[in-house]
Amino acid sequence: MMGTTPSGTASEQEAAHWVRGMFAAVARRYDLLNHLLSFNADRYWRARVAARLRPILSRPGARVLDLCCGTGDLALALERARGAGVLGSDFCHPMLVAAARKFARRGSRSLLVEADALALPVASGALDCVTVAFGFRNLVNYRAGLAEMRRVLKPGGVAAILEFSTPPNPLLAALYGFYSHRVLPALGGLISGSRGAYTYLPESVRKFPSAERLAGEMRSAGFADVEFERMTFGVVALHRGTAR
């Protein structure tokens, strides 16, 4: 279980540099493409995460961090469910600029910080909940990412990972493969101006560990009560685990 490996990169440092640049290039059109290419299902997926985490979000004084927050949609969903602000972090500055503008328009009480998910400026055991939506598979080292999530959580804190997955049904997997490898790069590239980004994204899904394997890695990283649920015929999966 290594990490993302964009074509042409030969080290974790090169991969991280490539991913940061790729997201910077598509930041302006990122929200539009998320909604368009998922047929607006991404709104439902994020709302489902917030609903599943409501018990811990509702704890008085709960400290919540959304990793790889991008333009801030999951952070906003968590804020709505919690009734209070959360912290969002990302290592791509243009994404944070877009998130800050969105937060200002909506009167959000959430805060943003520019930080690498593998080296967070957060004390060990400081947080009650850590989330990441569609960003975990872009980390250059998945095990290091899980270890960092575990480090910043209090014992009993919850980690939640929402990621694309491969549908378990072979027919649906074939249809999803055709859409993600033929339609998505063409349409995403046309709208964003970066076909490379929307060629990389479905390829990163193909290389990403199965839902079962990710659950096993979470257990190995020190999470208990690990479970996952598939959504939208298995196109995405939400993993949750409790820090021991």
Secondary structure, DSSP 8 states (H G I E B T S, - for coil): ------TT--SHHHHHHHHHHHHHHHGGGHHHHHHHHTTTHHHHHHHHHHHHTHHHHTSTT--EEEET-TTSHHHHHHHHHHTS--EEEES-HHHHHHHHHHHHHTT---EEEE--TTS-SS-TT-EEEEEEES-GGG-S-HHHHHHHHHHHEEEEEEEEEEEE---SSHHHHHHHHHIIIIIHHHHHHHHHS-HHHHHHHHHHHHHS--HHHHHHHHHHTTEEEEEEEEEGGGTEEEEEEEE-
